[in-house]
Amino acid sequence: MRIKHLFITAVISAAMVFSGFAPLSSTPEASMPADIDTGISSVYASTGQVNCKSMYKAINKFRTKKKVWQWKKGSKKKKYFNTKKSNKLKALKRDKSLEETAKKRAKELAKCYDHVRPNGKDCFSIYPKKFRYLGENIACGQQSVSEVMEDWIEEDETYYGQGHRRNMLYKHFKKVGVACYEYKGYKYWVQCFGG
């Protein structure tokens, strides 16, 4: 994993159905005017949603790859997927409601880079209520889908450093929405998972 992105990449582990966790970090933008819906700025010349549709293909290419793996707790044994019918992972389906959530979350990250929303609520408070399992991957600073995916794949990390990877491989996640929001030259990336 690139060292320059390590400090700004945050994670919530797979199957997140809990309410209390400590904030990771916050970087509010004091110069950003608030709008009513999200508490985030609205219009800037170098601000806006970035097309990241290729991320759907990249997630599923990784997720459905033969012998894709993640560390088991303790980082001594690997758990393999897609080696037989009983451990095969299906491709995640694009979900419009999760994509809209990802767009809002990516915009919120420009004001408060955290799994806690700028209004102080848990990130899952904005997710559609139709899902039993929820997960979120966030990142900041990567300039392309391939760069952020490389960081989230966390090939060289231990079990505790593979939270993004575990989210992408979690068997109970069936749907995903992705987004990228650019503000003042920084790109804020989000994957929202549901199952």
C-alpha positions in Angstrom: 0.0 0.0 0.0 1.3 3.4 -0.8 2.5 5.1 2.4 1.2 8.5 1.3 -2.4 7.2 1.3 -2.1 5.1 4.4 -2.9 7.9 6.8 -6.0 9.0 5.0 -7.6 5.7 4.2 -10.2 4.7 6.8 -12.3 1.5 7.2 -15.3 0.0 8.8 -15.2 -3.8 8.9 -17.7 -6.0 7.1 -21.2 -6.7 8.5 -21.7 -3.5 10.3 -24.8 -3.6 12.3 -23.7 -1.6 15.3 -24.0 1.9 16.5 -21.1 2.8 18.6 -17.5 3.3 17.4 -14.9 6.0 17.9 -14.4 8.6 15.2 -11.3 8.1 13.1 -10.5 11.6 12.2 -12.2 14.8 11.1 -11.0 17.5 8.8 -13.8 20.1 8.5 -13.5 22.7 5.8 -14.3 26.0 7.5 -14.3 27.9 4.2 -17.0 25.7 2.8 -20.6 27.2 2.8 -23.3 24.8 4.0 -26.4 23.7 2.0 -29.6 22.5 3.7 -29.5 18.9 2.6 -26.1 17.7 3.6 -24.4 20.5 5.4 -21.8 20.5 2.6 -20.9 23.1 0.0 -22.8 23.2 -3.2 -21.1 24.8 -6.2 -17.4 25.4 -6.9 -15.6 25.4 -10.3 -13.3 22.5 -9.3 -15.9 20.7 -7.3 -18.3 18.0 -8.1 -19.0 14.3 -8.7 -16.4 12.4 -10.6 -17.4 9.6 -12.9 -16.2 6.3 -11.3 -18.5 3.8 -13.0 -15.5 1.6 -13.8 -15.2 0.9 -10.1 -18.2 -1.5 -10.3 -16.3 -3.7 -12.8 -13.1 -3.4 -10.7 -14.8 -4.5 -7.5 -16.4 -7.5 -9.1 -13.2 -8.5 -11.0 -11.5 -8.6 -7.6 -14.4 -10.2 -5.7 -15.0 -13.0 -8.3 -11.3 -13.8 -9.0 -10.4 -17.5 -8.5 -8.5 -18.1 -5.1 -9.1 -14.5 -3.9 -8.2 -14.4 -0.2 -8.2 -12.5 3.1 -6.3 -13.2 6.3 -8.1 -15.1 9.1 -7.7 -13.5 12.5 -4.1 -13.7 13.7 -2.8 -13.3 10.1 -1.3 -16.8 10.0 -3.8 -18.5 7.7 -5.6 -17.3 4.6 -9.3 -17.7 3.9 -9.8 -18.5 0.2 -12.9 -17.8 -1.9 -14.0 -19.0 -5.3 -12.2 -22.3 -5.1 -15.4 -24.4 -5.0 -19.1 -24.0 -5.2 -19.6 -23.6 -1.4 -17.2 -20.6 -1.1 -18.0 -18.9 -4.4 -18.7 -15.1 -4.2 -21.3 -13.6 -6.5 -20.7 -10.3 -8.2 -22.2 -7.4 -6.4 -25.1 -5.7 -8.1 -25.2 -2.0 -8.6 -27.9 -0.4 -6.5 -29.2 3.0 -7.3 -30.2 3.8 -3.7 -26.7 2.9 -2.4 -25.1 4.9 -5.3 -27.1 8.0 -4.2 -26.0 7.3 -0.6 -22.4 7.0 -1.8 -22.7 10.4 -3.6 -23.9 12.1 -0.5 -21.3 10.4 1.7 -18.5 11.4 -0.8 -19.6 15.0 -0.6 -19.8 14.8 3.2 -16.2 13.5 3.4 -15.0 16.8 1.9 -16.2 18.5 5.1 -15.6 15.7 7.6 -13.4 12.8 6.6 -14.8 10.1 8.9 -17.3 7.3 9.2 -19.3 9.8 11.3 -21.3 12.3 9.3 -20.8 16.1 9.6 -24.0 16.2 11.7 -22.5 13.8 14.2 -24.6 10.8 13.3 -23.3 7.4 12.4 -22.5 7.0 8.6 -25.2 4.3 8.4 -27.9 6.8 9.4 -28.1 7.9 5.7 -28.2 4.4 4.2 -31.4 2.8 2.8 -33.3 0.9 5.5 -33.9 -2.1 3.3 -30.6 -3.8 4.1 -29.7 -6.0 7.0 -25.9 -5.8 6.5 -24.1 -2.5 5.8 -20.5 -1.6 5.1 -18.5 1.4 4.0 -15.1 2.0 2.5 -13.8 5.5 2.2 -10.6 7.0 0.9 -9.1 10.4 0.0 -6.3 11.5 -2.3 -6.1 8.8 -4.9 -6.4 10.1 -8.4 -8.0 7.1 -10.2 -10.2 4.1 -9.7 -7.2 1.8 -10.2 -5.2 3.6 -7.5 -8.0 3.6 -4.9 -8.8 -0.1 -5.6 -5.1 -1.0 -5.2 -5.1 0.7 -1.8 -8.4 -0.9 -0.7 -7.3 -4.4 -1.8 -4.6 -4.3 0.9 -2.7 -7.2 -0.4 0.3 -6.6 1.9 -1.6 -5.9 5.1 -2.3 -8.1 8.1 -5.8 -9.1 9.1 -6.4 -5.9 11.0 -5.3 -3.8 8.0 -7.6 -5.6 5.6 -10.9 -4.1 6.6 -11.5 -2.6 3.1 -10.6 -6.0 1.5 -13.0 -7.8 3.9 -15.8 -5.5 3.0 -15.3 -6.2 -0.7 -15.2 -10.0 0.0 -18.0 -10.2 2.6 -20.4 -12.9 1.5 -23.5 -11.2 2.9 -23.1 -8.1 0.8 -25.1 -8.4 -2.4 -25.3 -4.8 -3.6 -23.0 -1.8 -3.9 -23.1 1.9 -4.7 -19.9 3.9 -5.5 -19.1 7.5 -5.8 -16.2 10.0 -6.0 -16.4 13.7 -5.2 -13.7 16.2 -6.0 -13.2 19.3 -3.9 -10.2 21.7 -4.0 -8.2 19.1 -6.0 -8.8 16.2 -3.6 -10.9 13.2 -4.5 -13.1 11.6 -1.9 -14.0 7.9 -2.7 -16.8 5.9 -1.2 -18.1 2.3 -1.6 -21.5 1.6 0.1 -22.3 -2.0 0.6 -25.7 -3.6 1.5 -27.0 -7.1 1.9 
